[in-house]
């Protein structure tokens, strides 16, 4: 046997080879593959079995649940504490004092005159609101004809 081009080995076709060892090797490897696939399948089913995983890792699961609960309870407690602290009289007076100090420092920002565009938009909005209110009141207070009232009650 001599090595040919491309890494191929020439085989003497005239000498018959015994194929039983090759077939035995194939059967052995098929058996190994079958057992490996069965093991992978079993492990996959175990991995997706939540009850089994909780039973196997009970301590870790318990610690995780307690930690998540503690974080949730702590965040709620912190929000309540901050809300109470923010609503306290001293905090409100402190915020009022800061607002008054800002007003004294920059009085031009306190009472700013609206621009021409803002005045136009405000006037148009007021007119539209007045029109809608007037139309609604007219519709509600409009007397109904007597013939329609009896048909409406039927």
C-alpha positions as CSV (number, residue, x, y, z in Angstrom):
1,X,0.0,0.0,0.0
2,X,1.3,3.4,-1.0
3,X,0.0,6.8,-0.1
4,X,-1.5,8.6,-3.1
5,X,-2.5,12.2,-3.8
6,X,-4.6,14.1,-1.3
7,X,-3.8,11.8,1.6
8,X,-5.6,8.8,0.1
9,X,-4.2,5.4,0.6
10,X,-4.3,2.9,-2.2
11,X,-5.8,-0.5,-1.3
12,X,-5.0,-3.7,-3.0
13,X,-8.5,-4.8,-4.2
14,X,-7.4,-8.3,-5.0
15,X,-6.9,-9.3,-1.3
16,X,-10.3,-9.9,0.4
17,X,-10.4,-8.3,3.9
18,X,-12.3,-9.7,6.8
19,X,-15.2,-7.3,7.5
20,X,-16.3,-8.8,10.9
21,X,-13.9,-6.7,13.0
22,X,-15.1,-3.5,11.3
23,X,-18.7,-4.5,11.8
24,X,-18.1,-5.3,15.4
25,X,-16.4,-1.9,15.9
26,X,-19.4,-0.2,14.3
27,X,-21.8,-2.1,16.5
28,X,-19.8,-1.2,19.6
29,X,-19.8,2.5,18.7
30,X,-23.5,2.4,18.0
31,X,-24.1,1.0,21.4
32,X,-22.0,3.7,23.0
33,X,-23.8,6.4,21.0
34,X,-27.2,4.9,22.0
35,X,-26.3,4.9,25.7
36,X,-24.9,8.5,25.5
37,X,-28.1,9.7,23.8
38,X,-30.2,7.9,26.4
39,X,-28.2,9.6,29.2
40,X,-28.5,13.0,27.6
41,X,-32.3,12.5,27.2
42,X,-32.6,11.4,30.9
43,X,-30.5,14.4,32.0
44,X,-32.6,16.8,29.9
45,X,-35.8,15.5,31.4
46,X,-34.3,15.8,34.9
47,X,-33.2,19.4,34.2
48,X,-36.8,20.4,33.1
49,X,-38.4,18.7,36.2
50,X,-38.9,21.7,38.5
51,X,-40.0,19.6,41.5
52,X,-36.9,17.4,41.2
53,X,-34.6,20.4,41.0
54,X,-36.2,22.1,44.0
55,X,-35.8,18.9,46.0
56,X,-32.2,18.5,44.9
57,X,-31.3,22.1,45.6
58,X,-33.7,22.9,48.4
59,X,-31.2,25.0,50.4
60,X,-30.2,27.2,47.4
61,X,-33.8,27.6,46.4
62,X,-34.9,28.6,49.9
63,X,-32.0,31.1,50.2
64,X,-32.9,32.6,46.8
65,X,-36.6,32.9,47.6
66,X,-35.8,34.5,51.0
67,X,-33.3,36.9,49.4
68,X,-35.8,38.0,46.7
69,X,-38.5,38.5,49.4
70,X,-36.1,40.5,51.6
71,X,-35.2,42.7,48.7
72,X,-38.9,43.3,47.9
73,X,-39.8,44.0,51.5
74,X,-36.8,46.2,51.9
75,X,-37.6,48.3,48.9
76,X,-41.2,48.7,50.0
77,X,-40.1,49.7,53.5
78,X,-37.6,52.2,52.1
79,X,-40.3,53.8,50.0
80,X,-42.7,54.1,52.9
81,X,-40.0,55.6,55.1
82,X,-39.0,58.1,52.4
83,X,-42.6,59.1,51.8
84,X,-43.2,59.7,55.6
85,X,-40.0,61.6,55.9
86,X,-40.8,63.7,52.8
87,X,-44.3,64.5,54.2
88,X,-43.0,65.5,57.6
89,X,-43.5,69.2,58.5
90,X,-39.8,69.9,58.8
91,X,-39.2,68.5,55.3
92,X,-42.0,70.6,53.9
93,X,-40.8,73.7,55.5
94,X,-37.2,73.0,54.3
95,X,-38.5,72.7,50.7
96,X,-40.5,75.9,51.1
97,X,-37.4,77.7,52.4
98,X,-35.4,76.4,49.4
99,X,-38.1,77.6,47.0
100,X,-38.2,81.0,48.6
101,X,-34.4,81.2,48.4
102,X,-34.5,80.4,44.6
103,X,-37.2,83.0,44.2
104,X,-35.1,85.6,45.9
105,X,-32.0,84.7,43.9
106,X,-33.7,84.7,40.5
107,X,-36.9,86.8,40.6
108,X,-37.0,87.1,36.8
109,X,-37.9,83.4,36.6
110,X,-40.9,83.7,39.1
111,X,-43.4,85.9,37.3
112,X,-42.5,85.6,33.6
113,X,-44.8,87.2,31.1
114,X,-46.2,84.8,28.5
115,X,-45.0,85.1,24.9
116,X,-47.3,86.3,22.1
117,X,-47.6,82.7,20.9
118,X,-48.5,81.5,24.4
119,X,-51.2,84.2,24.7
120,X,-52.7,83.3,21.4
121,X,-52.9,79.6,22.2
122,X,-54.4,80.5,25.6
123,X,-57.0,82.7,24.1
124,X,-57.9,80.1,21.4
125,X,-58.2,77.4,24.1
126,X,-60.4,79.6,26.2
127,X,-62.7,80.4,23.3
128,X,-62.9,76.7,22.3
129,X,-63.8,75.7,25.9
130,X,-66.5,78.4,26.1
131,X,-68.0,77.3,22.8
132,X,-68.1,73.6,23.8
133,X,-69.6,74.5,27.2
134,X,-72.3,76.7,25.6
135,X,-73.2,74.0,23.0
136,X,-73.5,71.4,25.7
137,X,-75.7,73.6,27.9
138,X,-77.9,74.5,24.9
139,X,-78.4,70.8,24.1
140,X,-79.2,69.9,27.7
141,X,-81.7,72.8,28.2
142,X,-83.4,72.6,24.8
143,X,-87.1,71.7,25.2
144,X,-88.3,68.6,23.5
145,X,-91.3,68.4,21.2
146,X,-94.2,66.7,22.9
147,X,-94.7,64.1,20.1
148,X,-91.1,62.8,20.4
149,X,-91.4,62.4,24.2
150,X,-94.2,59.8,23.9
151,X,-92.3,57.9,21.2
152,X,-89.2,57.9,23.3
153,X,-91.0,56.3,26.3
154,X,-92.4,53.4,24.3
